[in-house]
Amino acid sequence: MSTLLLIETSSSVCSAALAKDGIVLDYREDREKNSHARVMTVLIEDLVKSNSLSLMQIEAIAVSAGPGSYTGLRIGIAIAKGLCYALGKPLIAVPTLYALAEGMRQQGGASHLYYLPLIDARRMDVYTALYNSNGEEILAPAFSTLNQTLLDSLQPYDKIIVGGDAAEKSRAILNSDRFLFLENIQPDARFMARMAESKFREKDFADVAYFEPMYINESYAKAPGKKQLKVSGQ
């Protein structure tokens, strides 16, 4: 029986959750802008206390690994690392786009669809990837511009559910009936539970000393062995 603490700070909303065996027990969030560094430890303390736990009873700390807000990610990972050092617990890194797609699958309620999470990267740029209804990565994470190049990359895939904090600004380019939009969904600690549990059971832990956020760049987007979403300028 594993009890995990989940930390999400990649977007404007910071959140924390407790999960046991992949099932979310409790959840806290704060939507105040630029509050992550100030409130995350408070959220964690309240979450643990409200569930009659001590931090030592938590078996691992899972953190949203990016991509996303540079400052937000560094805050969340610094807090997660600090807890791991202090408690002697392992660190689990959960890719933000995968977790967001997991939340979209939970809300989408349909099979045989594709899921396109979009995280705002300012202007008309986004971080995105494509997953199928089984959670399998179809197109690897990339930094993309909302333009015809991105649309062409998605041409082979039908019935795509779109979600995330950049979904609304994508409507102008993703404007065919192939695209179905989920409202009001963005990175959330609760969406990390299943992957975090799977990684815990497999002992797939990140190096507490050297782990860094996932900042998607051209070298990552061109990693071998994966189909790629075309990034801006390709």
Backbone as CSV, one residue per row, in Angstrom:
resi,resn,N_x,N_y,N_z,CA_x,CA_y,CA_z,C_x,C_y,C_z
1,MET,0.854,-1.185,0.000,0.000,0.000,0.000,0.898,1.246,0.000
2,SER,0.870,2.004,-1.084,1.748,3.167,-1.224,0.962,4.458,-1.075
3,THR,1.469,5.355,-0.243,0.892,6.691,-0.113,1.879,7.681,-0.696
4,LEU,1.453,8.406,-1.734,2.325,9.324,-2.450,1.814,10.748,-2.328
5,LEU,2.738,11.684,-2.256,2.415,13.108,-2.317,2.683,13.590,-3.728
6,LEU,1.706,14.264,-4.325,1.795,14.743,-5.712,1.829,16.265,-5.715
7,ILE,2.785,16.845,-6.425,2.978,18.301,-6.455,2.926,18.783,-7.898
8,GLU,2.086,19.777,-8.166,1.930,20.333,-9.512,2.046,21.861,-9.452
9,THR,3.067,22.406,-10.129,3.279,23.859,-10.146,3.615,24.374,-11.541
10,SER,3.255,23.643,-12.582,3.698,23.996,-13.933,2.880,25.105,-14.579
11,SER,1.723,25.440,-13.984,0.838,26.442,-14.580,0.519,27.534,-13.568
12,SER,-0.465,28.366,-13.860,-0.845,29.440,-12.949,-1.525,28.928,-11.687
13,VAL,-2.019,27.687,-11.723,-2.645,27.063,-10.562,-1.651,26.100,-9.945
14,CYS,-1.419,26.205,-8.640,-0.589,25.206,-7.980,-1.490,24.288,-7.163
15,SER,-1.147,23.005,-7.136,-1.991,22.039,-6.454,-1.154,20.920,-5.865
16,ALA,-1.714,20.262,-4.863,-1.075,19.110,-4.226,-2.151,18.085,-3.926
17,ALA,-1.772,16.812,-3.971,-2.726,15.740,-3.710,-2.027,14.601,-2.987
18,LEU,-2.819,13.836,-2.258,-2.375,12.578,-1.678,-3.045,11.448,-2.441
19,ALA,-2.287,10.416,-2.758,-2.853,9.264,-3.467,-2.363,7.980,-2.822
20,LYS,-3.231,7.006,-2.748,-2.881,5.681,-2.236,-3.176,4.655,-3.310
21,ASP,-2.158,3.902,-3.705,-2.297,2.884,-4.742,-2.921,3.443,-6.023
22,GLY,-2.549,4.681,-6.369,-3.030,5.295,-7.601,-4.381,5.963,-7.506
23,ILE,-5.010,5.929,-6.333,-6.318,6.546,-6.127,-6.146,7.811,-5.294
24,VAL,-6.684,8.930,-5.762,-6.543,10.196,-5.053,-7.385,10.178,-3.780
25,LEU,-6.744,10.491,-2.668,-7.422,10.553,-1.375,-7.940,11.947,-1.060
26,ASP,-7.115,12.945,-1.362,-7.461,14.325,-1.002,-6.645,15.266,-1.870
27,TYR,-7.065,16.535,-1.889,-6.522,17.480,-2.874,-6.624,18.901,-2.336
28,ARG,-5.633,19.722,-2.648,-5.671,21.145,-2.326,-5.155,21.915,-3.540
29,GLU,-5.681,23.129,-3.747,-5.170,23.968,-4.835,-5.244,25.425,-4.445
30,ASP,-4.464,26.236,-5.133,-4.499,27.692,-4.957,-4.399,28.326,-6.341
31,ARG,-5.302,29.258,-6.622,-5.364,29.886,-7.940,-4.861,31.323,-7.954
32,GLU,-4.290,31.763,-6.852,-3.757,33.120,-6.811,-2.482,33.202,-7.647
33,LYS,-2.394,34.183,-8.484,-1.256,34.320,-9.385,0.036,34.544,-8.600
34,ASN,1.103,33.907,-9.055,2.439,34.061,-8.481,2.484,33.707,-6.990
35,SER,1.716,32.699,-6.603,1.651,32.336,-5.184,2.376,31.030,-4.874
36,HIS,2.924,30.363,-5.873,3.413,28.997,-5.698,4.417,28.860,-4.552
37,ALA,5.436,29.712,-4.541,6.479,29.595,-3.530,5.928,29.823,-2.133
38,ARG,4.942,30.684,-2.018,4.386,31.032,-0.709,3.402,30.005,-0.191
39,VAL,2.581,29.414,-1.077,1.467,28.603,-0.579,1.668,27.090,-0.674
40,MET,2.601,26.623,-1.505,2.680,25.174,-1.697,2.968,24.425,-0.406
41,THR,3.917,24.901,0.390,4.206,24.205,1.644,3.010,24.239,2.582
42,VAL,2.233,25.322,2.530,1.018,25.416,3.356,-0.013,24.384,2.899
43,LEU,-0.173,24.251,1.580,-1.109,23.261,1.048,-0.710,21.850,1.485
44,ILE,0.578,21.555,1.411,1.058,20.226,1.781,0.830,19.956,3.260
45,GLU,1.173,20.926,4.097,0.981,20.753,5.537,-0.490,20.508,5.876
46,ASP,-1.383,21.282,5.263,-2.811,21.116,5.520,-3.313,19.769,5.024
47,LEU,-2.827,19.359,3.874,-3.242,18.090,3.281,-2.851,16.914,4.182
48,VAL,-1.626,16.920,4.641,-1.132,15.833,5.482,-1.850,15.825,6.834
49,LYS,-1.970,16.993,7.447,-2.622,17.092,8.757,-4.079,16.674,8.683
50,SER,-4.793,17.094,7.637,-6.218,16.781,7.503,-6.473,15.294,7.323
51,ASN,-5.451,14.571,6.875,-5.603,13.135,6.660,-4.913,12.310,7.745
52,SER,-4.609,12.988,8.854,-4.020,12.319,10.028,-2.766,11.539,9.666
53,LEU,-1.928,12.153,8.837,-0.672,11.544,8.424,0.489,12.401,8.891
54,SER,1.660,11.823,8.892,2.895,12.585,9.031,3.632,12.500,7.711
55,LEU,4.519,13.429,7.468,5.278,13.395,6.222,6.100,12.112,6.110
56,MET,6.533,11.570,7.242,7.318,10.341,7.207,6.514,9.154,6.704
57,GLN,5.188,9.221,6.782,4.348,8.126,6.302,4.172,8.142,4.785
58,ILE,4.561,9.219,4.156,4.510,9.297,2.695,5.710,8.547,2.126
59,GLU,5.472,7.711,1.140,6.523,6.816,0.668,7.333,7.378,-0.499
60,ALA,6.798,8.381,-1.188,7.548,9.021,-2.271,6.883,10.360,-2.585
61,ILE,7.666,11.229,-3.196,7.179,12.539,-3.625,7.192,12.564,-5.143
62,ALA,6.037,12.844,-5.746,5.950,12.956,-7.206,5.760,14.427,-7.571
63,VAL,6.445,14.862,-8.612,6.366,16.260,-9.018,6.145,16.355,-10.521
64,SER,5.389,17.353,-10.917,5.184,17.631,-12.334,6.507,18.095,-12.935
65,ALA,6.965,17.405,-13.995,8.328,17.578,-14.494,8.453,18.581,-15.631
66,GLY,7.322,19.091,-16.145,7.368,19.996,-17.268,6.995,19.286,-18.561
67,PRO,6.825,20.076,-19.606,7.113,21.507,-19.726,6.037,22.373,-19.070
68,GLY,6.320,23.668,-19.022,5.384,24.600,-18.427,6.110,25.866,-18.006
69,SER,5.562,26.544,-17.010,6.154,27.772,-16.500,7.544,27.503,-15.930
70,TYR,8.528,28.228,-16.417,9.907,28.043,-15.948,9.989,28.234,-14.437
71,THR,9.451,29.348,-13.950,9.532,29.645,-12.522,8.711,28.651,-11.715
72,GLY,7.496,28.366,-12.180,6.634,27.431,-11.462,7.262,26.064,-11.322
73,LEU,7.819,25.538,-12.407,8.440,24.223,-12.364,9.609,24.188,-11.382
74,ARG,10.430,25.211,-11.395,11.593,25.225,-10.505,11.159,25.280,-9.042
75,ILE,10.069,25.995,-8.761,9.571,26.059,-7.384,9.093,24.671,-6.932
76,GLY,8.266,24.037,-7.754,7.733,22.737,-7.389,8.816,21.696,-7.211
77,ILE,9.799,21.685,-8.116,10.860,20.695,-8.042,11.778,20.967,-6.852
78,ALA,12.013,22.234,-6.547,12.830,22.560,-5.377,12.150,22.083,-4.092
79,ILE,10.834,22.284,-3.996,10.101,21.832,-2.811,10.124,20.310,-2.727
80,ALA,9.885,19.636,-3.859,9.887,18.171,-3.872,11.259,17.627,-3.481
81,LYS,12.325,18.200,-4.030,13.673,17.750,-3.685,13.967,17.976,-2.210
82,GLY,13.557,19.132,-1.686,13.788,19.423,-0.281,13.124,18.402,0.622
83,LEU,11.892,18.021,0.282,11.186,17.009,1.068,11.881,15.654,0.952
84,CYS,12.309,15.302,-0.259,12.986,14.021,-0.450,14.275,13.947,0.367
85,TYR,15.058,15.026,0.350,16.283,15.059,1.140,15.984,14.935,2.628
86,ALA,15.016,15.731,3.093,14.718,15.777,4.525,14.145,14.466,5.041
87,LEU,13.328,13.815,4.217,12.612,12.617,4.652,13.287,11.323,4.222
88,GLY,14.271,11.424,3.340,14.898,10.221,2.810,13.971,9.432,1.906
89,LYS,13.146,10.134,1.133,12.165,9.492,0.255,12.572,9.648,-1.207
90,PRO,12.118,8.734,-2.070,12.444,8.844,-3.499,11.614,9.920,-4.203
91,LEU,12.162,10.400,-5.311,11.522,11.416,-6.144,10.992,10.770,-7.419
92,ILE,9.755,11.081,-7.766,9.140,10.583,-8.991,8.830,11.770,-9.897
93,ALA,9.265,11.708,-11.144,9.010,12.777,-12.110,7.888,12.357,-13.052
94,VAL,6.842,13.164,-13.133,5.698,12.880,-14.005,5.628,13.935,-15.100
95,PRO,5.770,13.563,-16.376,5.686,14.550,-17.460,4.356,15.288,-17.445
96,THR,4.410,16.598,-17.520,3.208,17.416,-17.381,2.203,17.160,-18.491
97,LEU,2.669,17.040,-19.716,1.739,16.819,-20.833,1.038,15.471,-20.706
98,TYR,1.774,14.450,-20.266,1.148,13.143,-20.077,0.061,13.226,-19.009
99,ALA,0.365,13.882,-17.890,-0.614,13.988,-16.810,-1.841,14.779,-17.263
100,LEU,-1.627,15.840,-18.027,-2.756,16.611,-18.537,-3.604,15.759,-19.470
101,ALA,-2.982,14.972,-20.333,-3.729,14.072,-21.208,-4.500,13.034,-20.401
102,GLU,-3.924,12.578,-19.290,-4.624,11.649,-18.402,-5.904,12.280,-17.867
103,GLY,-5.819,13.538,-17.441,-7.021,14.237,-16.986,-8.036,14.405,-18.091
104,MET,-7.561,14.656,-19.293,-8.471,14.786,-20.433,-9.154,13.461,-20.734
105,ARG,-8.415,12.349,-20.609,-9.038,11.038,-20.831,-10.108,10.763,-19.777
106,GLN,-9.838,11.164,-18.548,-10.816,10.960,-17.482,-12.097,11.737,-17.744
107,GLN,-11.969,12.927,-18.306,-13.144,13.757,-18.560,-13.758,13.525,-19.936
108,GLY,-12.932,13.023,-20.883,-13.424,12.850,-22.245,-14.495,11.801,-22.372
109,GLY,-14.373,10.746,-21.587,-15.410,9.723,-21.529,-15.650,8.973,-22.820
110,ALA,-14.656,8.833,-23.674,-14.851,8.117,-24.937,-13.573,7.379,-25.284
111,SER,-13.713,6.302,-26.019,-12.545,5.543,-26.466,-12.303,5.815,-27.950
112,HIS,-11.191,5.281,-28.448,-10.828,5.415,-29.857,-10.683,6.878,-30.271
113,LEU,-10.205,7.694,-29.341,-9.945,9.094,-29.636,-8.474,9.393,-29.376
114,TYR,-8.039,10.551,-29.846,-6.713,11.056,-29.542,-6.849,12.269,-28.633
115,TYR,-5.780,12.522,-27.858,-5.813,13.614,-26.876,-4.631,14.538,-27.120
116,LEU,-4.933,15.815,-27.297,-3.932,16.832,-27.609,-3.894,17.862,-26.469
117,PRO,-3.032,17.656,-25.480,-2.898,18.663,-24.429,-2.090,19.850,-24.945
118,LEU,-2.522,21.042,-24.598,-1.842,22.261,-25.028,-1.532,23.120,-23.806
119,ILE,-0.263,23.378,-23.584,0.172,24.252,-22.493,0.690,25.547,-23.088
120,ASP,0.212,26.653,-22.584,0.551,27.962,-23.140,2.042,28.255,-22.993
121,ALA,2.661,28.657,-24.105,4.065,29.072,-24.100,4.189,30.524,-24.579
122,ARG,3.085,31.282,-24.430,2.995,32.700,-24.793,2.857,32.898,-26.300
123,ARG,2.409,34.080,-26.654,2.105,34.432,-28.032,1.250,33.323,-28.649
124,MET,1.629,32.828,-29.822,0.892,31.720,-30.445,1.653,30.408,-30.321
125,ASP,2.509,30.313,-29.312,3.306,29.116,-29.099,2.708,28.255,-27.988
126,VAL,2.945,26.948,-28.087,2.427,26.000,-27.110,3.431,24.868,-26.904
127,TYR,3.297,24.175,-25.784,3.906,22.868,-25.597,2.806,21.844,-25.829
128,THR,3.095,20.822,-26.593,2.040,19.861,-26.900,2.622,18.492,-27.245
129,ALA,1.746,17.503,-27.224,2.061,16.125,-27.620,0.733,15.497,-28.006
130,LEU,0.769,14.277,-28.502,-0.464,13.582,-28.856,-0.444,12.186,-28.244
131,TYR,-1.567,11.810,-27.606,-1.706,10.518,-26.946,-2.982,9.847,-27.439
132,ASN,-2.985,8.503,-27.388,-4.219,7.800,-27.740,-5.029,7.494,-26.476
133,SER,-6.147,6.804,-26.636,-7.047,6.561,-25.516,-6.469,5.598,-24.490
134,ASN,-5.375,4.905,-24.837,-4.699,4.025,-23.887,-3.560,4.723,-23.150
135,GLY,-3.389,6.016,-23.417,-2.314,6.757,-22.784,-0.976,6.591,-23.458
136,GLU,-0.959,6.005,-24.631,0.297,5.802,-25.353,0.676,7.073,-26.113
137,GLU,1.950,7.413,-26.079,2.438,8.611,-26.753,2.513,8.352,-28.254
138,ILE,1.767,9.123,-29.023,1.747,8.992,-30.485,2.705,9.993,-31.122
139,LEU,2.657,11.220,-30.674,3.589,12.255,-31.121,4.284,12.823,-29.890
140,ALA,5.593,12.834,-29.927,6.375,13.213,-28.757,6.209,14.690,-28.413
141,PRO,6.413,15.049,-27.145,6.305,16.450,-26.726,7.183,17.373,-27.556
142,ALA,6.651,18.558,-27.837,7.384,19.529,-28.653,6.920,20.941,-28.326
143,PHE,7.772,21.880,-28.641,7.432,23.305,-28.610,6.953,23.660,-30.010
144,SER,5.705,24.081,-30.141,5.108,24.307,-31.461,4.424,25.661,-31.531
145,THR,4.244,26.118,-32.743,3.455,27.316,-33.000,2.106,26.896,-33.571
146,LEU,1.058,27.583,-33.143,-0.285,27.280,-33.637,-0.418,27.820,-35.057
147,ASN,-0.041,26.991,-36.022,-0.081,27.409,-37.413,-0.345,26.194,-38.306
148,GLN,-0.248,26.374,-39.593,-0.558,25.312,-40.532,0.402,24.122,-40.387
149,THR,1.637,24.395,-39.997,2.604,23.309,-39.815,2.131,22.331,-38.753
150,LEU,1.649,22.855,-37.643,1.111,21.989,-36.587,-0.113,21.239,-37.088
151,LEU,-0.998,21.931,-37.784,-2.197,21.290,-38.306,-1.843,20.151,-39.256
152,ASP,-0.846,20.362,-40.100,-0.408,19.311,-41.023,0.120,18.095,-40.262
153,SER,0.814,18.323,-39.149,1.345,17.216,-38.357,0.241,16.342,-37.783
154,LEU,-0.928,16.928,-37.563,-2.058,16.211,-36.969,-2.988,15.614,-38.019
155,GLN,-2.696,15.840,-39.279,-3.601,15.424,-40.357,-3.936,13.926,-40.348
156,PRO,-2.993,13.029,-40.000,-3.326,11.595,-40.055,-4.283,11.126,-38.965
157,TYR,-4.601,11.982,-38.002,-5.348,11.539,-36.822,-6.734,12.183,-36.783
158,ASP,-7.726,11.363,-36.477,-9.112,11.835,-36.463,-9.636,11.835,-35.033
159,LYS,-10.676,12.650,-34.789,-11.324,12.715,-33.476,-10.313,13.033,-32.387
160,ILE,-9.841,14.253,-32.369,-8.837,14.695,-31.410,-9.494,15.582,-30.357
161,ILE,-9.347,15.200,-29.101,-9.834,16.023,-27.998,-8.725,16.987,-27.594
162,VAL,-9.049,18.264,-27.473,-8.087,19.321,-27.189,-8.383,19.910,-25.815
163,GLY,-7.359,20.100,-25.008,-7.551,20.696,-23.695,-6.281,21.341,-23.191
164,GLY,-6.404,22.129,-22.130,-5.264,22.826,-21.549,-5.464,24.323,-21.600
165,ASP,-4.545,25.058,-20.978,-4.741,26.508,-20.882,-4.476,27.236,-22.189
166,ALA,-3.998,26.526,-23.220,-3.832,27.136,-24.542,-4.879,26.653,-25.539
167,ALA,-5.858,25.887,-25.059,-6.862,25.336,-25.972,-7.685,26.438,-26.638
168,GLU,-8.061,27.433,-25.874,-8.940,28.475,-26.420,-8.268,29.225,-27.571
169,LYS,-6.992,29.548,-27.414,-6.323,30.314,-28.477,-6.002,29.433,-29.688
170,SER,-6.181,28.105,-29.555,-5.926,27.213,-30.687,-7.130,27.044,-31.600
171,ARG,-8.281,27.548,-31.184,-9.510,27.303,-31.943,-9.448,27.850,-33.366
172,ALA,-8.727,28.949,-33.558,-8.673,29.559,-34.886,-8.002,28.643,-35.898
173,ILE,-7.005,27.849,-35.447,-6.304,26.958,-36.376,-6.865,25.544,-36.328
174,LEU,-7.300,25.092,-35.152,-7.886,23.753,-35.022,-9.402,23.884,-35.162
175,ASN,-9.845,24.260,-36.346,-11.225,24.704,-36.520,-12.110,23.733,-37.307
176,SER,-11.650,22.490,-37.486,-12.503,21.524,-38.179,-13.252,20.679,-37.154
177,ASP,-14.209,19.895,-37.633,-14.990,19.068,-36.709,-14.216,17.848,-36.223
178,ARG,-12.958,17.694,-36.652,-12.094,16.640,-36.104,-11.687,16.938,-34.663
179,PHE,-11.762,18.209,-34.270,-11.265,18.644,-32.970,-12.425,18.923,-32.021
180,LEU,-12.391,18.282,-30.853,-13.398,18.463,-29.814,-12.710,19.098,-28.614
181,PHE,-13.279,20.170,-28.076,-12.608,20.939,-27.031,-13.198,20.655,-25.654
182,LEU,-12.299,20.418,-24.697,-12.686,20.304,-23.299,-12.466,21.650,-22.626
183,GLU,-13.450,22.098,-21.881,-13.357,23.400,-21.236,-12.719,23.267,-19.846
184,ASN,-12.010,24.314,-19.450,-11.545,24.482,-18.067,-10.762,23.286,-17.536
185,ILE,-9.800,22.837,-18.296,-8.925,21.778,-17.811,-7.485,22.212,-17.998
186,GLN,-6.690,22.042,-16.968,-5.286,22.392,-17.012,-4.520,21.488,-16.052
187,PRO,-3.182,21.561,-16.021,-2.422,20.662,-15.158,-2.932,20.650,-13.723
188,ASP,-2.984,19.459,-13.130,-3.635,19.244,-11.841,-2.931,18.068,-11.164
189,ALA,-2.605,18.208,-9.890,-1.894,17.148,-9.173,-2.643,15.820,-9.210
190,ARG,-3.960,15.857,-9.239,-4.738,14.620,-9.238,-4.496,13.791,-10.487
191,PHE,-4.181,14.435,-11.589,-3.967,13.707,-12.839,-2.645,12.927,-12.838
192,MET,-1.792,13.182,-11.860,-0.484,12.536,-11.790,-0.535,11.174,-11.105
193,ALA,-1.661,10.851,-10.470,-1.708,9.712,-9.540,-1.356,8.374,-10.196
194,ARG,-1.928,8.086,-11.349,-1.725,6.767,-11.955,-0.290,6.549,-12.401
195,MET,0.289,7.528,-13.090,1.672,7.359,-13.530,2.611,7.322,-12.332
196,ALA,2.355,8.166,-11.325,3.212,8.174,-10.142,3.206,6.809,-9.465
197,GLU,2.044,6.201,-9.347,1.950,4.876,-8.736,2.686,3.834,-9.567
198,SER,2.516,3.900,-10.882,3.205,2.953,-11.757,4.722,3.087,-11.620
199,LYS,5.214,4.303,-11.599,6.653,4.522,-11.458,7.148,4.076,-10.079
200,PHE,6.323,4.283,-9.056,6.714,3.851,-7.711,6.875,2.338,-7.674
201,ARG,5.923,1.615,-8.240,5.984,0.147,-8.220,7.178,-0.381,-9.015
202,GLU,7.524,0.349,-10.091,8.658,-0.071,-10.920,9.994,0.462,-10.406
203,LYS,9.924,1.226,-9.292,11.116,1.881,-8.731,11.806,2.763,-9.771
204,ASP,10.981,3.441,-10.559,11.472,4.353,-11.590,11.578,5.747,-10.965
205,PHE,12.682,5.974,-10.271,12.855,7.202,-9.508,13.832,8.150,-10.203
206,ALA,13.604,9.441,-10.006,14.519,10.455,-10.520,15.664,10.655,-9.538
207,ASP,16.795,11.121,-10.049,17.945,11.420,-9.207,17.687,12.739,-8.478
208,VAL,17.582,12.673,-7.157,17.227,13.869,-6.384,18.274,14.965,-6.558
209,ALA,19.522,14.590,-6.673,20.580,15.589,-6.768,20.605,16.292,-8.121
210,TYR,20.346,15.552,-9.202,20.604,16.089,-10.540,19.359,16.329,-11.388
211,PHE,18.189,15.910,-10.920,16.998,16.072,-11.753,16.696,17.541,-12.023
212,GLU,16.358,17.850,-13.267,15.985,19.203,-13.682,14.648,19.147,-14.415
213,PRO,13.914,20.263,-14.437,12.647,20.291,-15.178,12.850,19.964,-16.656
214,MET,11.806,19.477,-17.295,11.830,19.169,-18.720,11.568,20.459,-19.504
215,TYR,12.626,21.072,-20.004,12.489,22.244,-20.856,12.604,21.753,-22.293
216,ILE,11.496,21.695,-22.980,11.510,21.148,-24.336,12.261,22.087,-25.266
217,ASN,13.234,21.515,-25.991,13.959,22.281,-26.992,14.127,21.404,-28.219
218,GLU,14.828,21.919,-29.196,14.925,21.209,-30.457,15.598,19.844,-30.305
219,SER,16.622,19.748,-29.462,17.321,18.470,-29.309,16.408,17.425,-28.694
220,TYR,15.532,17.845,-27.749,14.591,16.885,-27.168,13.554,16.477,-28.206
221,ALA,13.044,17.451,-28.943,11.977,17.170,-29.901,12.426,16.229,-31.000
222,LYS,13.749,16.163,-31.255,14.255,15.306,-32.319,14.867,14.007,-31.791
223,ALA,14.525,13.646,-30.545,15.054,12.393,-29.993,14.681,11.232,-30.904
224,PRO,15.575,10.274,-31.118,15.313,9.186,-32.063,14.229,8.249,-31.570
225,GLY,13.565,7.595,-32.531,12.643,6.529,-32.190,11.225,6.972,-31.976
226,LYS,10.925,8.250,-32.115,9.581,8.742,-31.920,9.142,9.566,-33.133
227,LYS,7.889,9.442,-33.511,7.344,10.431,-34.428,7.295,11.752,-33.675
228,GLN,7.446,12.854,-34.399,7.509,14.141,-33.741,6.423,15.073,-34.269
229,LEU,5.852,15.850,-33.369,5.120,17.023,-33.792,6.135,17.995,-34.382
230,LYS,5.811,18.614,-35.474,6.748,19.555,-36.079,6.776,20.834,-35.255
231,VAL,7.983,21.274,-34.899,8.116,22.466,-34.108,8.152,23.687,-35.025
232,SER,7.996,24.849,-34.391,7.984,26.094,-35.150,9.256,26.230,-35.978
233,GLY,9.093,26.586,-37.260,10.247,26.831,-38.120,10.704,25.631,-38.910
234,GLN,10.195,24.422,-38.574,10.610,23.250,-39.353,9.892,23.204,-40.683
